[in-house]
Structure formats: structure tokens, C-alpha cells
């Protein structure tokens, strides 16, 4: 079953019913069980991701607080980056160097 077919089934209840008619009750129960496991995994992954983001935000706040307590700013920690030239070099730039 392709990804597009699954998306179509997920978006439209009538399409899902039509697809379900082709399966036996045993297959439908197995499908429900598998989908339940997938949903549970996705929920766990989302919770883990949110916890990691919260932990990262806490660490960032701690670091900012330590920087402020030390009387520093972010600019003190990051040296000035050299400015890059924008755009492409002229077409004849190589030829001008050789001449």
C-alpha cells in the first residue's frame, strides 16, 4: 500500500470504510492493534522531543544567567565574523588575473 493510499484513507472516512470492507474481522483487529502501537510510539517520541526541548531551554537560560552574572554579553563571546562578499565574481575575473 502506497503512502498516498494511506493518506487518502486517513483523510476520508468513506475511503477508509471501503478499504476496511476488503479485510476480514481478524485483519481489522490486527490493523487496529498495529495502528494503536504506532500512535503510542509517536506520542512517546513527541513527549521525548518536548522534554529535550524543555531541557535545552533550561540549560540556555542557565547559561544566559551565568553570562549576565559574569558581566559579559553574547558579543563578548562571539568574535566578529569577516564579512563575505555577496554575489558571483565577474565572468572574466579569471582572465583578468592571468593578464
Secondary structure, DSSP 8 states (H G I E B T S, - for coil): --HHHHHHHHH-HHHHHHHHHTS-HHHHHHHHHHHHHHHHHHHHHHHHHHHHHHHHHHHHHHHHHHHHHTT--HHHHS--------S---TTHHHHHH-
